[in-house]
Amino acid sequence: RVLVAASGGADSTALALALRKLGFEIVLAHVHHGIRGKAADADAEFAAALARKLGAPFFLGKFNVPAAAKKAGESLEMAARRVRRRFLTATAREHGLRFIAVGHTADDQAETVLLRIARGTSITGLAGIPYVTEHAGMTFIRPLRDVTRRQVVDFLKRRRQAWREDATNADDFALRNRVRHEILPLLEKRLNPAVRQALLRLADIAAAEDEVMSVLA
């Protein structure tokens, strides 16, 4: 039994479909961040409809993330992540679920590694997003981490499955969006057409070296 973090976007929609197709008993949980008005309402409605289509239980959490960010003195990104993780772990615990699946892809991995390089990081940081992490007694799993966003979209199109596009993904207020829409395309054009694959290889090497060093230490 797996709780799927269902945003309504392509990645999480494909994740829910794939897990269901593989025979897992899934539960969908959606977080309404209180940021995007009617668009956010439509995302929640889409996630609920997807749950009905897949015959899965559905849980909705509604929050005022801008207020939470202001109160904590942190960015919208950080507040949204904190609120989302807290809701997912609480929902999983309440319904006796241990595993929480999130839709990070290979593209997210490449973006994360590049962001960490730019900020300065350790070998552990260079490993990027792990397949599995433990948080508050729950196990977060990322089954799509080696799957590209293009493969995700192809998977959905073949199944004639719609998804929601988050308009804020095109805004450059978030560092990740700048990396996704400006920096990586520029590096592909001017430095290395296969820079994403190079970043993924770097992460794999760093993860392996970090594991060896941990054992030796």
Phi, psi and chi 1 to 4 in degrees:
 res  aa     phi    psi   chi1   chi2   chi3   chi4
   1 ARG       -  129.8  -61.6  175.4   65.2 -135.7
   2 VAL  -132.9  132.4 -179.6      -      -      -
   3 LEU   -86.6  124.0  179.9   76.1      -      -
   4 VAL  -103.2  125.5  178.9      -      -      -
   5 ALA   -76.2  103.8      -      -      -      -
   6 ALA  -106.2  100.0      -      -      -      -
   7 SER   -81.5  -23.2   68.4      -      -      -
   8 GLY   100.4  -12.0      -      -      -      -
   9 GLY   -73.4  174.6      -      -      -      -
  10 ALA   -60.3  -45.0      -      -      -      -
  11 ASP   -62.5  -51.2  -61.0  -19.0      -      -
  12 SER   -71.7  -30.1   66.0      -      -      -
  13 THR   -66.7  -45.1  -59.9      -      -      -
  14 ALA   -63.1  -39.0      -      -      -      -
  15 LEU   -61.2  -46.1  176.1   60.6      -      -
  16 ALA   -62.2  -44.6      -      -      -      -
  17 LEU   -62.7  -43.2  -98.2   64.8      -      -
  18 ALA   -66.5  -44.8      -      -      -      -
  19 LEU   -63.9  -40.0  -72.0  174.1      -      -
  20 ARG   -64.9  -41.2 -170.1   71.6 -174.9   83.9
  21 LYS   -64.7  -32.5 -178.0  176.8  175.2   62.6
  22 LEU   -79.2   -4.8  -71.8  169.1      -      -
  23 GLY    98.8    7.9      -      -      -      -
  24 PHE   -75.8  147.0  -73.4   89.4      -      -
  25 GLU   -84.9  114.3 -177.9 -178.2  -19.9      -
  26 ILE  -113.8  153.0   61.3  172.0      -      -
  27 VAL  -127.0  133.5  173.3      -      -      -
  28 LEU  -102.0  136.7  -91.0   58.0      -      -
  29 ALA  -130.3  131.0      -      -      -      -
  30 HIS  -123.4  138.0  177.4   83.0      -      -
  31 VAL  -108.4  121.0  178.1      -      -      -
  32 HIS   -94.0  111.2 -172.0  -55.1      -      -
  33 HIS   -82.0   -8.6  -63.0   94.6      -      -
  34 GLY    68.8   33.7      -      -      -      -
  35 ILE  -113.6  -38.1  -64.2  175.8      -      -
  36 ARG  -112.4   21.2  -66.0  166.2   42.7 -114.3
  37 GLY    56.9 -128.0      -      -      -      -
  38 LYS   -63.4  -31.7  -68.9 -177.6  178.7  179.6
  39 ALA   -63.7  -40.0      -      -      -      -
  40 ALA   -67.3  -38.3      -      -      -      -
  41 ASP   -60.2  -42.7  -65.2  -21.8      -      -
  42 ALA   -66.0  -35.6      -      -      -      -
  43 ASP   -61.4  -44.6  -71.0  -12.6      -      -
  44 ALA   -63.7  -41.5      -      -      -      -
  45 GLU   -64.2  -39.7  -68.8  168.4    5.3      -
  46 PHE   -63.1  -45.4  175.4   88.0      -      -
  47 ALA   -62.6  -39.4      -      -      -      -
  48 ALA   -65.1  -41.0      -      -      -      -
  49 ALA   -65.7  -38.1      -      -      -      -
  50 LEU   -62.9  -41.4  179.1   64.4      -      -
  51 ALA   -61.1  -43.1      -      -      -      -
  52 ARG   -62.4  -42.3  -71.5 -166.3  -62.9  -88.9
  53 LYS   -60.8  -37.7  175.8 -180.0  177.8  178.6
  54 LEU   -90.4   -1.0  -62.9  176.6      -      -
  55 GLY    66.5   36.6      -      -      -      -
  56 ALA  -114.3  144.7      -      -      -      -
  57 PRO   -60.1  152.7  -21.4   32.8      -      -
  58 PHE  -134.6  135.5  176.4   73.5      -      -
  59 PHE  -130.0  134.3  -60.2   98.4      -      -
  60 LEU  -117.8  132.4  172.2   66.1      -      -
  61 GLY  -117.9  124.7      -      -      -      -
  62 LYS  -110.9  130.0  -64.3 -169.3   75.5  170.1
  63 PHE  -139.4  161.9  -56.7   93.3      -      -
  64 ASN  -107.8   84.1 -172.9  -20.6      -      -
  65 VAL   -65.5  -40.1  168.9      -      -      -
  66 PRO   -55.8  -41.1  -28.9   37.9      -      -
  67 ALA   -67.3  -40.1      -      -      -      -
  68 ALA   -65.4  -38.5      -      -      -      -
  69 ALA   -66.1  -43.1      -      -      -      -
  70 LYS   -63.0  -43.3 -175.1  176.1 -178.5 -179.9
  71 LYS   -64.2  -39.3 -177.6  177.8 -179.4 -179.3
  72 ALA   -88.2   -8.7      -      -      -      -
  73 GLY    66.0   41.6      -      -      -      -
  74 GLU  -131.1  170.5   58.5 -171.3   -1.3      -
  75 SER   -71.2  162.1   69.1      -      -      -
  76 LEU   -59.0  -41.0  -86.8  177.2      -      -
  77 GLU   -57.8  -48.8  -75.7  179.8  -77.7      -
  78 MET   -66.3  -42.6  -69.1  -62.5  -66.1      -
  79 ALA   -64.6  -42.5      -      -      -      -
  80 ALA   -62.0  -42.7      -      -      -      -
  81 ARG   -63.2  -43.6 -177.5 -176.0 -179.7 -165.8
  82 ARG   -63.5  -47.4  175.4  172.0   54.7   81.1
  83 VAL   -63.1  -43.8  165.8      -      -      -
  84 ARG   -62.9  -46.8 -174.1  165.6   56.7 -115.7
  85 ARG   -64.3  -40.0  179.3  173.1  -73.8 -173.1
  86 ARG   -63.6  -42.2 -174.1  173.6   60.6 -164.6
  87 PHE   -66.2  -44.0  170.8   71.2      -      -
  88 LEU   -62.6  -45.0  -67.5  173.0      -      -
  89 THR   -67.0  -39.8   53.1      -      -      -
  90 ALA   -65.2  -40.8      -      -      -      -
  91 THR   -66.5  -43.5  -58.0      -      -      -
  92 ALA   -61.8  -44.8      -      -      -      -
  93 ARG   -63.8  -42.3 -173.4  176.6  -63.4  109.6
  94 GLU   -61.9  -31.8 -179.0 -179.5   -8.1      -
  95 HIS  -108.8   18.7  -62.9  -77.8      -      -
  96 GLY    69.4   31.3      -      -      -      -
  97 LEU  -105.6  139.3  -60.3  161.7      -      -
  98 ARG  -102.3  -29.6  179.1 -172.7  167.4 -168.6
  99 PHE  -103.7  134.0  -63.7   99.5      -      -
 100 ILE  -122.4  117.2  -59.3  171.7      -      -
 101 ALA   -97.6  130.4      -      -      -      -
 102 VAL  -122.7  154.1  -70.0      -      -      -
 103 GLY   -94.6   35.6      -      -      -      -
 104 HIS   -64.9  137.7  -69.0  118.6      -      -
 105 THR  -114.6  179.6   65.2      -      -      -
 106 ALA   -61.6  -33.2      -      -      -      -
 107 ASP   -64.8  -41.4  -67.4   73.4      -      -
 108 ASP   -62.0  -39.0  -65.6  -49.5      -      -
 109 GLN   -62.3  -47.5  170.8   75.2  -33.1      -
 110 ALA   -61.9  -42.6      -      -      -      -
 111 GLU   -63.6  -41.1  -67.6  158.2    8.2      -
 112 THR   -64.2  -44.7  -63.5      -      -      -
 113 VAL   -62.1  -43.8  173.3      -      -      -
 114 LEU   -64.2  -41.9 -175.5   55.6      -      -
 115 LEU   -59.5  -42.3  -88.4  168.6      -      -
 116 ARG   -70.2  -35.6  -68.6 -177.7  179.4  177.4
 117 ILE   -60.9  -44.4  -70.0  171.7      -      -
 118 ALA   -64.8  -33.3      -      -      -      -
 119 ARG   -86.3  -21.0  -70.2  167.6  172.3  162.5
 120 GLY    94.8  128.5      -      -      -      -
 121 THR  -154.8  176.3 -170.0      -      -      -
 122 SER   -98.4 -179.8   62.8      -      -      -
 123 ILE   -60.5  -39.7  -67.9  -63.9      -      -
 124 THR   -60.5  -42.5  -58.8      -      -      -
 125 GLY   -64.7  -36.8      -      -      -      -
 126 LEU   -64.9  -22.2  -79.6  178.8      -      -
 127 ALA   -68.6  -16.7      -      -      -      -
 128 GLY    74.6 -138.4      -      -      -      -
 129 ILE   -87.9  119.3  -55.0  169.9      -      -
 130 PRO   -74.8  157.9   25.3  -31.0      -      -
 131 TYR   -66.8  -35.1  -67.0  108.0      -      -
 132 VAL  -137.1  134.4  179.6      -      -      -
 133 THR  -137.9  154.2   50.8      -      -      -
 134 GLU  -106.4  134.4  -57.9  -69.9  -26.5      -
 135 HIS  -149.6  124.8  178.2   76.5      -      -
 136 ALA    51.3   40.2      -      -      -      -
 137 GLY    79.9    4.2      -      -      -      -
 138 MET  -112.6  154.0  -63.1  -64.4  154.3      -
 139 THR  -107.4  114.3  -58.4      -      -      -
 140 PHE   -89.8  127.6  -78.3   75.4      -      -
 141 ILE  -119.8  148.9   59.7  173.4      -      -
 142 ARG  -128.6   77.4  -60.3  169.4 -178.6   85.7
 143 PRO   -64.5  -21.2  -20.6   33.3      -      -
 144 LEU   -98.4   13.5  -59.1 -176.2      -      -
 145 ARG   -64.1  -23.0 -149.7 -150.7   66.4  177.7
 146 ASP  -100.4    8.9  -69.4  -24.1      -      -
 147 VAL  -103.5  132.5  179.1      -      -      -
 148 THR   -79.0  160.1   67.0      -      -      -
 149 ARG   -63.3  -34.2 -163.3  162.2  -74.5  127.6
 150 ARG   -63.1  -41.3  179.9  175.8  -65.7  177.8
 151 GLN   -64.8  -37.4  -72.1  173.6  -47.2      -
 152 VAL   -60.3  -48.4  163.8      -      -      -
 153 VAL   -64.0  -41.6  169.9      -      -      -
 154 ASP   -61.1  -41.7  -72.6  -15.0      -      -
 155 PHE   -58.7  -45.2  174.2   82.7      -      -
 156 LEU   -69.5  -41.0  -67.4  173.5      -      -
 157 LYS   -64.5  -38.8  -74.4 -177.9  175.9  178.1
 158 ARG   -62.9  -28.6  -73.6 -161.6  -55.5  -88.3
 159 ARG   -97.9    7.7  -75.3  155.9 -178.2   77.2
 160 ARG    50.2   42.4  -66.6 -178.2  172.3   83.7
 161 GLN  -103.6  122.1  172.1   62.4   54.7      -
 162 ALA   -76.0  166.5      -      -      -      -
 163 TRP  -151.2  171.2   65.5   90.6      -      -
 164 ARG  -101.7  138.9  -66.2  -77.4  -62.6  170.7
 165 GLU  -102.1  126.5  -70.6  -72.5   -3.4      -
 166 ASP   -85.0  114.2 -175.7  -12.1      -      -
 167 ALA   -61.1  -27.8      -      -      -      -
 168 THR   -70.4  -14.4   61.1      -      -      -
 169 ASN   -66.2  -17.1  -74.8  -20.7      -      -
 170 ALA   -93.4  -11.0      -      -      -      -
 171 ASP   -76.7  147.0  -64.6  -20.5      -      -
 172 ASP   -98.7   16.1   67.2   -2.2      -      -
 173 PHE   -68.6  -26.9   76.1   89.9      -      -
 174 ALA   -96.7  136.1      -      -      -      -
 175 LEU   -57.4  -40.4  -83.0  175.0      -      -
 176 ARG   -61.5  -37.7 -177.2  173.8  -67.6  -84.3
 177 ASN   -65.4  -36.6  -72.2  -10.5      -      -
 178 ARG   -65.9  -40.7  -71.7 -179.3 -130.9  164.7
 179 VAL   -63.1  -43.7  168.1      -      -      -
 180 ARG   -67.2  -44.5  179.4  174.6  -59.4  168.7
 181 HIS   -99.0  -19.3  -60.1  -62.5      -      -
 182 GLU  -119.2  -57.0  -62.7  177.2   30.3      -
 183 ILE   -70.1  -51.5  -50.5  -56.5      -      -
 184 LEU   -62.9  -45.2  -88.4  171.9      -      -
 185 PRO   -58.8  -36.7  -28.0   37.1      -      -
 186 LEU   -66.3  -43.2  179.1   64.5      -      -
 187 LEU   -63.8  -38.9  -69.3  174.7      -      -
 188 GLU   -63.4  -37.2  -73.8  174.1  -36.0      -
 189 LYS   -78.6  -40.4 -178.1  178.4  179.6 -179.4
 190 ARG  -106.6  -15.5  -59.0  -61.3  -61.3  -88.1
 191 LEU  -122.8  -54.8 -174.0   64.1      -      -
 192 ASN  -155.7  112.8  177.9    6.2      -      -
 193 PRO   -58.5  -23.3  -20.8   32.5      -      -
 194 ALA  -107.6   34.1      -      -      -      -
 195 VAL   -64.1  -32.7   67.3      -      -      -
 196 ARG   -63.2  -45.2  -65.4  170.7 -163.0  -93.0
 197 GLN   -63.4  -37.0  -69.8   81.1   -1.2      -
 198 ALA   -64.3  -40.8      -      -      -      -
 199 LEU   -66.2  -37.7  -71.4  166.4      -      -
 200 LEU   -66.0  -39.7  -65.0  175.4      -      -
 201 ARG   -64.0  -43.2  -74.9 -162.3  -54.3  -86.3
 202 LEU   -57.9  -44.1  172.7   62.5      -      -
 203 ALA   -62.9  -42.1      -      -      -      -
 204 ASP   -62.8  -43.4  -73.2  -16.8      -      -
 205 ILE   -64.2  -45.1  -67.7  167.9      -      -
 206 ALA   -62.3  -41.3      -      -      -      -
 207 ALA   -63.4  -41.7      -      -      -      -
 208 ALA   -66.5  -43.6      -      -      -      -
 209 GLU   -65.8  -38.5  -69.7 -169.6   -3.0      -
 210 ASP   -64.4  -38.3 -168.9   46.7      -      -
 211 GLU   -65.6  -43.2 -176.1  177.5   -9.9      -
 212 VAL   -62.9  -45.6  169.2      -      -      -
 213 MET   -64.0  -35.9  -70.4  -58.2  -66.7      -
 214 SER   -63.5  -41.4  -64.7      -      -      -
 215 VAL   -65.2  -45.9  171.4      -      -      -
 216 LEU   -64.3  -40.9  -68.6  176.2      -      -
 217 ALA   -65.1      -      -      -      -      -
